[in-house]
Amino acid sequence: MRIKQAAAILGIHHQTLRRWWKAGKFIKPSNVNGILLFKNSDILAFIDSQHTDSEV
């Protein structure tokens, strides 16, 4: 999944997502032929972790 798509799913701006992974708050994307891509499973795992954290 591309950066803008991932950011849209997370409900944040794509630049925020870039800052998060550069600060170590989010998993870095993979570079596939010069295109930065996130794994769908990483996005879902992050969303699940956020829901779990807010329930505690």
C-alpha positions in Angstrom: 0.0 0.0 0.0 1.4 3.4 -0.9 2.0 6.1 1.7 -1.1 8.3 0.8 -3.4 5.3 0.9 -2.0 4.1 4.3 -2.3 7.6 5.7 -5.9 7.9 4.5 -6.8 4.6 6.2 -5.2 5.8 9.4 -7.0 9.2 9.2 -3.8 11.2 9.1 -1.9 13.3 6.6 0.8 11.5 4.6 3.5 13.8 5.9 2.5 12.9 9.5 3.0 9.2 8.5 6.4 10.1 7.2 7.3 11.8 10.4 6.1 8.9 12.4 8.3 6.3 10.7 11.3 8.6 10.7 10.8 9.1 14.5 10.4 5.3 15.0 6.7 5.6 15.9 5.6 3.5 12.9 7.1 0.7 10.8 9.2 1.9 7.9 7.9 1.1 4.4 9.7 -1.2 2.1 11.3 0.2 -1.0 10.1 -1.8 -4.1 11.6 -0.5 -7.3 11.8 3.0 -5.9 8.3 3.0 -4.5 7.7 3.1 -0.8 5.1 0.6 0.2 3.6 -0.5 3.5 2.3 -4.1 4.1 -1.4 -4.2 4.8 -0.7 -6.5 7.8 1.5 -3.7 9.3 -1.2 -1.2 8.9 -3.8 -3.5 10.5 -1.5 -4.4 13.3 -0.9 -0.7 14.1 -4.7 0.0 14.1 -5.2 -3.0 16.4 -2.5 -1.8 18.8 -4.0 1.6 19.0 -7.4 0.2 19.9 -5.9 -2.1 22.5 -3.9 0.8 24.0 -7.0 3.0 24.3 -9.0 0.2 26.0 -6.5 -0.1 28.8 
